[in-house]
Structures are given as structure tokens and as C-alpha cells.
Amino acid sequence: MKMTYPDLFEQLWLLYPKRIGGNPKRKAFNAYKARLREGVLYDDLKSAVLRYYKFCKATGKIDTEWTQRASTFFGAQGEAWLEDWEPPEIKQEWEKIPSDNEKLWDWANKHNFSGPGSLTYYQYRGELQKEVEKRIAQTR
């Protein structure tokens, strides 16, 4: 027998990021109901799902096994739904100084940084780091 769920839960279920592997809907529903019985508002749970979706999208976790099961997300133990789920800041390509010294000059040239002159790779890397930090401060 197929279980039917309330419309509000179905809306949350549709918003919740998809995952590879099991994600038992009935267990998620039971955890959801338990939060409502504790006095948690539906709108707070919906906001939490939307925050988590944005986080998963920004970090490439949608449709992977790294997306939490909804029962875990709504569960009482971890209270993941209370997290802020702030997506990490994505660095621009010019902010990522290559670790390989052989690629350093090409990267610097591509992103309009000055050449090394008579500096060693170590010194040049330090100067580039200062320039990157200066650009970051100017763009934010």
C-alpha cells in the first residue's frame, strides 16, 4: 500500500536536494512530524531546506551520496536543519596561485600580473600573494 503524505510535506520533499542512494521518504516524514510536534514552524523547515539546497548546489553535492538523507536532515540528533548552510565562497581563477613553479609564470601572465624580474620563485610567489590579496580587497 502506497502511503500518502500531506501537501506541505510533499512540497518540502520536492525542494529537498536529490541524492544517490537511499532516502526513505517515510523516515523523513516521521522526522518532519516530530519537529512539528516540538513546535518547529513549517516555514522554518522550508527555509532550512532552501538553505541546504543552495549549499548542495554550490558545493556540487546534488545527486551524490554526500547529500544528507532527509530523515537525517530533519532528525533530532544532528539538528542539521538548524545549520546556516552558508555556501563556501568560490574563488576566482586569478585568486588561485598554482603550486607548481613551472606553471606560475604562465598563470601570472594570463591574469595580468607583472613578471618575476630577478626574483626567485619563492620571492615571486610571495609578491604574487600580496598582489592577489590587494585585488581581493579591491573587488569586495
N, CA, C and O of each residue as an XYZ file, in Angstrom:
560
protein
N       0.838     -1.176      0.000
C       0.000      0.000      0.000
C       0.892      1.252      0.000
O       1.795      1.391      0.825
N       0.618      2.137     -0.930
C       1.391      3.357     -1.043
C       0.884      4.394     -0.045
O      -0.312      4.669      0.046
N       1.829      4.955      0.698
C       1.467      5.954      1.708
C       1.302      7.311      1.041
O       2.052      7.664      0.131
N       0.324      8.059      1.498
C       0.160      9.431      1.012
C       0.630     10.373      2.113
O       0.541     10.071      3.303
N       1.127     11.512      1.681
C       1.694     12.483      2.609
C       0.967     13.816      2.454
O       0.422     14.102      1.388
N       0.954     14.627      3.497
C       0.316     15.945      3.416
C       1.007     16.812      2.356
O       2.198     16.656      2.089
N       0.249     17.709      1.772
C       0.771     18.566      0.705
C       1.992     19.372      1.129
O       2.936     19.519      0.352
N       1.985     19.898      2.357
C       3.124     20.697      2.807
C       4.404     19.867      2.849
O       5.472     20.352      2.475
N       4.302     18.624      3.301
C       5.486     17.763      3.299
C       5.910     17.454      1.865
O       7.102     17.449      1.559
N       4.965     17.201      1.006
C       5.286     16.925     -0.408
C       6.031     18.098     -1.039
O       6.947     17.907     -1.839
N       5.626     19.316     -0.669
C       6.333     20.499     -1.191
C       7.780     20.507     -0.716
O       8.687     20.788     -1.500
N       8.003     20.205      0.548
C       9.371     20.136      1.067
C      10.160     19.029      0.373
O      11.329     19.205      0.030
N       9.513     17.907      0.176
C      10.171     16.760     -0.455
C      10.640     17.122     -1.870
O      11.718     16.708     -2.297
N       9.839     17.880     -2.576
C      10.227     18.302     -3.928
C      11.382     19.305     -3.905
O      12.198     19.326     -4.826
N      11.456     20.133     -2.863
C      12.528     21.113     -2.749
C      13.843     20.503     -2.272
O      14.921     21.023     -2.561
N      13.743     19.399     -1.542
C      14.927     18.804     -0.929
C      15.899     18.314     -2.007
O      15.475     17.696     -2.983
N      17.210     18.587     -1.839
C      18.169     18.160     -2.864
C      18.177     16.641     -3.039
O      18.158     15.890     -2.064
N      18.206     16.214     -4.274
C      18.189     14.783     -4.586
C      19.555     14.178     -4.255
O      20.580     14.859     -4.276
N      19.535     12.882     -3.949
C      20.777     12.185     -3.623
C      20.804     10.828     -4.285
O      19.769     10.253     -4.621
N      22.015     10.330     -4.465
C      22.200      8.956     -4.933
C      22.171      8.078     -3.697
O      22.730      8.432     -2.659
N      21.526      6.947     -3.809
C      21.409      6.057     -2.657
C      20.064      6.265     -1.992
O      19.242      7.062     -2.444
N      19.862      5.552     -0.937
C      18.573      5.594     -0.260
C      18.262      6.935      0.380
O      19.137      7.631      0.895
N      16.992      7.262      0.325
C      16.479      8.447      1.006
C      15.024      8.145      1.358
O      14.105      8.659      0.720
N      14.820      7.310      2.377
C      13.471      6.844      2.684
C      12.518      7.988      3.043
O      12.722      8.719      4.011
N      11.495      8.108      2.243
C      10.532      9.191      2.426
C       9.768      9.054      3.736
O       9.529     10.049      4.421
N       9.383      7.835      4.089
C       8.600      7.625      5.313
C       9.406      8.053      6.546
O       8.861      8.689      7.447
N      10.695      7.709      6.592
C      11.531      8.119      7.731
C      11.688      9.640      7.765
O      11.689     10.246      8.836
N      11.818     10.241      6.602
C      11.909     11.702      6.533
C      10.621     12.331      7.049
O      10.655     13.313      7.791
N       9.494     11.764      6.657
C       8.205     12.285      7.101
C       8.062     12.161      8.621
O       7.567     13.077      9.278
N       8.495     11.029      9.173
C       8.402     10.851     10.622
C       9.271     11.871     11.354
O       8.852     12.418     12.374
N      10.460     12.130     10.853
C      11.345     13.135     11.470
C      10.729     14.529     11.337
O      10.769     15.322     12.277
N      10.165     14.818     10.176
C       9.482     16.093      9.925
C       8.336     16.285     10.926
O       8.223     17.343     11.544
N       7.485     15.256     11.085
C       6.363     15.330     12.031
C       6.857     15.559     13.458
O       6.251     16.320     14.212
N       7.951     14.904     13.825
C       8.497     15.072     15.178
C       8.921     16.515     15.413
O       8.721     17.046     16.505
N       9.499     17.152     14.412
C       9.899     18.562     14.571
C       8.657     19.443     14.732
O       8.650     20.360     15.553
N       7.621     19.172     13.961
C       6.388     19.955     14.084
C       5.768     19.772     15.474
O       5.276     20.732     16.068
N       5.791     18.544     15.989
C       5.252     18.283     17.336
C       6.043     19.041     18.407
O       5.494     19.405     19.447
N       7.327     19.276     18.148
C       8.163     20.026     19.091
C       7.906     21.524     19.015
O       8.432     22.289     19.824
N       7.093     21.949     18.040
C       6.780     23.364     17.914
C       7.565     24.086     16.831
O       7.446     25.303     16.687
N       8.368     23.352     16.066
C       9.097     23.973     14.957
C       8.080     24.350     13.877
O       7.190     23.564     13.553
N       8.219     25.539     13.333
C       7.284     26.016     12.312
C       7.644     25.456     10.937
O       8.815     25.280     10.600
N       6.607     25.184     10.159
C       6.812     24.688      8.799
C       7.710     25.635      8.006
O       8.610     25.184      7.298
N       7.475     26.942      8.118
C       8.271     27.917      7.359
C       9.751     27.855      7.730
O      10.610     28.101      6.884
N      10.056     27.530      8.987
C      11.455     27.382      9.395
C      12.084     26.153      8.742
O      13.241     26.192      8.326
N      11.330     25.078      8.654
C      11.842     23.880      7.989
C      12.012     24.117      6.490
O      12.980     23.653      5.887
N      11.076     24.833      5.902
C      11.182     25.141      4.473
C      12.403     26.021      4.208
O      13.143     25.781      3.254
N      12.616     27.022      5.032
C      13.800     27.879      4.885
C      15.076     27.067      5.014
O      16.045     27.295      4.290
N      15.070     26.114      5.944
C      16.242     25.260      6.140
C      16.522     24.416      4.903
O      17.675     24.268      4.496
N      15.474     23.866      4.308
C      15.639     23.058      3.098
C      16.197     23.920      1.964
O      17.084     23.485      1.230
N      15.679     25.132      1.824
C      16.173     26.016      0.766
C      17.643     26.392      0.990
O      18.417     26.451      0.034
N      18.029     26.645      2.236
C      19.446     26.937      2.540
C      20.314     25.739      2.193
O      21.379     25.879      1.592
N      19.846     24.564      2.577
C      20.624     23.350      2.328
C      20.723     23.075      0.823
O      21.772     22.654      0.335
N      19.646     23.309      0.103
C      19.675     23.123     -1.350
C      20.728     24.034     -1.988
O      21.514     23.586     -2.823
N      20.741     25.306     -1.598
C      21.726     26.250     -2.152
C      23.146     25.810     -1.820
O      24.047     25.909     -2.654
N      23.339     25.323     -0.597
C      24.657     24.834     -0.189
C      25.071     23.636     -1.052
O      26.193     23.581     -1.557
N      24.158     22.686     -1.212
C      24.466     21.490     -2.003
C      24.752     21.849     -3.458
O      25.643     21.277     -4.086
N      23.996     22.792     -3.981
C      24.218     23.216     -5.363
C      25.593     23.882     -5.511
O      26.326     23.600     -6.459
N      25.930     24.756     -4.579
C      27.208     25.474     -4.644
C      28.398     24.542     -4.464
O      29.475     24.807     -4.996
N      28.218     23.461     -3.725
C      29.333     22.553     -3.449
C      29.308     21.293     -4.312
O      30.136     20.400     -4.137
N      28.352     21.224     -5.248
C      28.293     20.078     -6.160
C      27.834     18.786     -5.515
O      28.199     17.706     -5.981
N      27.046     18.865     -4.458
C      26.615     17.670     -3.749
C      25.265     17.114     -4.218
O      24.898     16.004     -3.833
N      24.534     17.849     -5.027
C      23.243     17.357     -5.501
C      23.485     16.137     -6.382
O      24.415     16.111     -7.188
N      22.642     15.137     -6.217
C      22.743     13.870     -6.954
C      24.022     13.108     -6.630
O      24.561     12.398     -7.479
N      24.504     13.258     -5.402
C      25.642     12.464     -4.942
C      25.253     11.780     -3.635
O      24.207     12.064     -3.051
N      26.112     10.880     -3.198
C      25.870     10.225     -1.911
C      26.186     11.147     -0.739
O      25.929     10.794      0.411
N      26.741     12.321     -1.018
C      27.118     13.259      0.040
C      25.961     14.146      0.492
O      26.086     14.869      1.481
N      24.847     14.099     -0.216
C      23.650     14.810      0.243
C      23.069     14.025      1.413
O      22.912     12.807      1.328
N      22.753     14.707      2.491
C      22.179     14.027      3.656
C      20.829     13.428      3.316
O      20.073     13.970      2.509
N      20.544     12.311      3.941
C      19.183     11.780      3.846
C      18.264     12.802      4.519
O      18.651     13.450      5.491
N      17.075     12.934      4.005
C      16.132     13.900      4.577
C      15.784     13.535      6.020
O      15.538     14.422      6.837
N      15.762     12.251      6.339
C      15.470     11.838      7.719
C      16.574     12.308      8.669
O      16.297     12.651      9.819
N      17.806     12.325      8.200
C      18.924     12.839      8.999
C      18.813     14.350      9.129
O      18.998     14.913     10.208
N      18.507     14.995      8.012
C      18.395     16.452      7.992
C      17.335     16.933      8.986
O      17.577     17.871      9.746
N      16.165     16.297      8.982
C      15.077     16.696      9.872
C      15.181     16.046     11.257
O      14.420     16.387     12.162
N      16.108     15.125     11.416
C      16.233     14.365     12.655
C      16.613     15.215     13.849
O      17.140     16.318     13.706
N      16.337     14.680     15.034
C      16.583     15.417     16.281
C      18.045     15.364     16.702
O      18.517     16.270     17.390
N      18.773     14.319     16.304
C      20.139     14.156     16.816
C      21.087     15.233     16.316
O      21.733     15.905     17.120
N      21.182     15.408     15.010
C      22.126     16.381     14.488
C      21.551     17.772     14.316
O      22.280     18.762     14.259
N      20.237     17.828     14.236
C      19.533     19.093     14.010
C      20.160     19.882     12.856
O      20.395     21.086     12.958
N      20.421     19.170     11.759
C      21.052     19.794     10.594
C      20.213     20.939     10.038
O      20.745     21.882      9.453
N      18.930     20.851     10.220
C      18.047     21.898      9.695
C      18.284     23.238     10.393
O      17.858     24.276      9.887
N      18.956     23.230     11.547
C      19.263     24.469     12.264
C      20.541     25.151     11.755
O      20.793     26.314     12.070
N      21.337     24.431     10.977
C      22.592     24.995     10.469
C      22.301     26.144      9.507
O      21.228     26.206      8.907
N      23.265     27.051      9.366
C      23.055     28.164      8.429
C      23.318     27.745      6.987
O      22.813     28.391      6.070
N      24.084     26.698      6.759
C      24.372     26.161      5.431
C      24.827     27.247      4.464
O      24.397     27.292      3.311
N      25.685     28.104      4.944
C      26.247     29.171      4.105
C      27.190     28.539      3.088
O      28.167     27.898      3.474
N      26.916     28.707      1.792
C      27.825     28.123      0.796
C      29.216     28.741      0.912
O      29.352     29.924      1.226
N      30.244     27.940      0.661
C      31.594     28.496      0.724
C      31.791     29.519     -0.382
O      31.160     29.454     -1.438
N      32.665     30.448     -0.118
C      32.972     31.461     -1.115
C      33.776     30.812     -2.240
O      34.775     30.136     -1.992
N      33.340     31.021     -3.453
C      34.020     30.453     -4.614
C      35.104     31.421     -5.063
O      34.834     32.591     -5.334
N      36.321     30.925     -5.137
C      37.426     31.776     -5.565
C      37.424     31.934     -7.077
O      37.089     31.011     -7.821
N      37.805     33.125     -7.509
C      38.007     33.383     -8.931
C      39.295     32.686     -9.359
O      40.158     32.421     -8.522
N      39.432     32.391    -10.633
C      40.635     31.702    -11.105
C      41.901     32.490    -10.772
O      42.927     31.899    -10.436
N      41.835     33.822    -10.864
C      43.027     34.629    -10.609
C      43.424     34.642     -9.133
O      44.513     35.104     -8.793
N      42.549     34.139     -8.252
C      42.865     34.077     -6.825
C      43.622     32.807     -6.457
O      44.135     32.698     -5.343
N      43.701     31.851     -7.371
C      44.297     30.550     -7.080
C      45.699     30.471     -7.671
O      45.876     30.093     -8.829
N      46.674     30.825     -6.879
C      48.060     30.766     -7.335
C      48.464     29.296     -7.456
O      48.318     28.536     -6.498
N      48.968     28.891     -8.619
C      49.343     27.478     -8.781
C      50.506     27.094     -7.860
O      51.401     27.898     -7.600
N      50.474     25.862     -7.380
C      51.549     25.391     -6.503
C      52.772     24.949     -7.308
O      53.880     24.877     -6.776
N      52.568     24.660     -8.567
C      53.662     24.212     -9.438
C      54.423     25.433     -9.967
O      53.857     26.255    -10.688
N      55.699     25.548     -9.611
C      56.510     26.688    -10.041
C      56.579     26.813    -11.557
O      56.673     27.922    -12.084
N      56.535     25.689    -12.261
C      56.624     25.713    -13.726
C      55.398     26.407    -14.348
O      55.490     26.955    -15.446
N      54.273     26.382    -13.660
C      53.039     26.988    -14.183
C      52.842     28.421    -13.688
O      51.938     29.120    -14.146
N      53.669     28.847    -12.772
C      53.492     30.134    -12.110
C      53.539     31.314    -13.082
O      52.659     32.174    -13.046
N      54.548     31.366    -13.944
C      54.699     32.493    -14.857
C      53.532     32.559    -15.848
O      52.994     33.636    -16.104
N      53.138     31.392    -16.410
C      52.006     31.385    -17.355
C      50.738     31.883    -16.677
O      49.980     32.657    -17.261
N      50.509     31.443    -15.451
C      49.325     31.879    -14.702
C      49.379     33.388    -14.469
O      48.390     34.087    -14.685
N      50.540     33.892    -14.028
C      50.693     35.322    -13.739
C      50.491     36.151    -14.999
O      49.829     37.188    -14.967
N      51.054     35.697    -16.094
C      50.928     36.400    -17.370
C      49.461     36.420    -17.829
O      48.959     37.451    -18.277
N      48.790     35.286    -17.714
C      47.377     35.166    -18.126
C      46.480     36.129    -17.344
O      45.501     36.645    -17.882
N      46.818     36.370    -16.072
C      45.972     37.195    -15.213
C      46.560     38.594    -14.979
O      46.222     39.277    -14.012
N      47.431     38.988    -15.877
C      47.984     40.354    -15.905
C      48.743     40.757    -14.641
O      48.635     41.892    -14.178
N      49.505     39.826    -14.096
C      50.418     40.163    -13.015
C      51.789     40.425    -13.636
O      52.117     39.876    -14.688
N      52.580     41.262    -12.982
C      53.910     41.578    -13.519
C      54.814     40.354    -13.446
O      54.576     39.432    -12.666
N      55.847     40.363    -14.268
C      56.798     39.256    -14.319
C      57.706     39.223    -13.098
O      57.699     40.151    -12.289
N      58.494     38.149    -12.961
C      59.310     37.957    -11.773
C      60.573     38.819    -11.719
O      61.158     38.994    -10.650
N      60.990     39.351    -12.853
C      62.237     40.110    -12.840
C      63.361     39.220    -12.344
O      63.552     38.120    -12.863
N      64.114     39.682    -11.339
C      65.241     38.899    -10.805
C      64.871     38.131     -9.538
O      65.750     37.629     -8.837
N      63.566     38.039     -9.241
C      63.132     37.345     -8.027
C      63.229     35.828     -8.179
O      63.080     35.295     -9.279
N      63.476     35.151     -7.085
C      63.397     33.684     -7.080
C      61.917     33.298     -7.118
O      61.040     34.132     -6.890
N      61.652     32.016     -7.409
C      60.264     31.554     -7.388
C      59.627     31.830     -6.029
O      58.477     32.265     -5.956
N      60.364     31.581     -4.964
C      59.844     31.784     -3.610
C      59.476     33.249     -3.385
O      58.403     33.548     -2.859
N      60.361     34.159     -3.780
C      60.110     35.592     -3.614
C      58.937     36.034     -4.506
O      58.058     36.788     -4.087
N      58.959     35.539     -5.745
C      57.913     35.896     -6.701
C      56.541     35.435     -6.201
O      55.556     36.167     -6.304
N      56.490     34.228     -5.663
C      55.236     33.701     -5.120
C      54.729     34.611     -4.001
O      53.531     34.889     -3.943
N      55.594     35.074     -3.124
C      55.214     35.983     -2.044
C      54.664     37.299     -2.579
O      53.677     37.823     -2.063
N      55.312     37.834     -3.622
C      54.841     39.083     -4.234
C      53.478     38.883     -4.895
O      52.600     39.740     -4.790
N      53.307     37.750     -5.575
C      52.008     37.459     -6.199
C      50.913     37.348     -5.142
O      49.800     37.834     -5.346
N      51.223     36.716     -4.022
C      50.232     36.576     -2.956
C      49.783     37.951     -2.468
O      48.595     38.164     -2.226
N      50.713     38.876     -2.324
C      50.365     40.237     -1.903
C      49.479     40.910     -2.948
O      48.511     41.586     -2.599
N      49.801     40.732     -4.213
C      49.006     41.326     -5.296
C      47.602     40.732     -5.343
O      46.628     41.458     -5.536
N      47.494     39.429     -5.168
C      46.181     38.771     -5.151
C      45.355     39.326     -3.993
O      44.183     39.657     -4.175
N      45.946     39.429     -2.812
C      45.223     39.957     -1.645
C      44.772     41.393     -1.885
O      43.690     41.787     -1.450
N      45.594     42.171     -2.570
C      45.226     43.554     -2.872
C      44.025     43.583     -3.830
O      43.094     44.367     -3.641
N      44.054     42.720     -4.862
C      42.927     42.658     -5.804
C      41.649     42.211     -5.102
O      40.567     42.741     -5.355
N      41.791     41.237     -4.226
C      40.599     40.734     -3.488
C      39.985     41.894     -2.695
O      38.772     42.097     -2.727
N      40.821     42.646     -1.990
C      40.329     43.774     -1.186
C      39.633     44.818     -2.063
O      38.673     45.452     -1.625
N      40.104     44.998     -3.280
C      39.506     45.983     -4.188
C      38.175     45.516     -4.771
O      37.317     46.336     -5.100
N      38.003     44.208     -4.898
C      36.780     43.689     -5.527
C      35.673     43.372     -4.536
O      34.547     43.092     -4.949
N      35.956     43.407     -3.256
C      34.924     43.031     -2.266
C      34.535     44.193     -1.413
O      33.684     44.056     -0.534
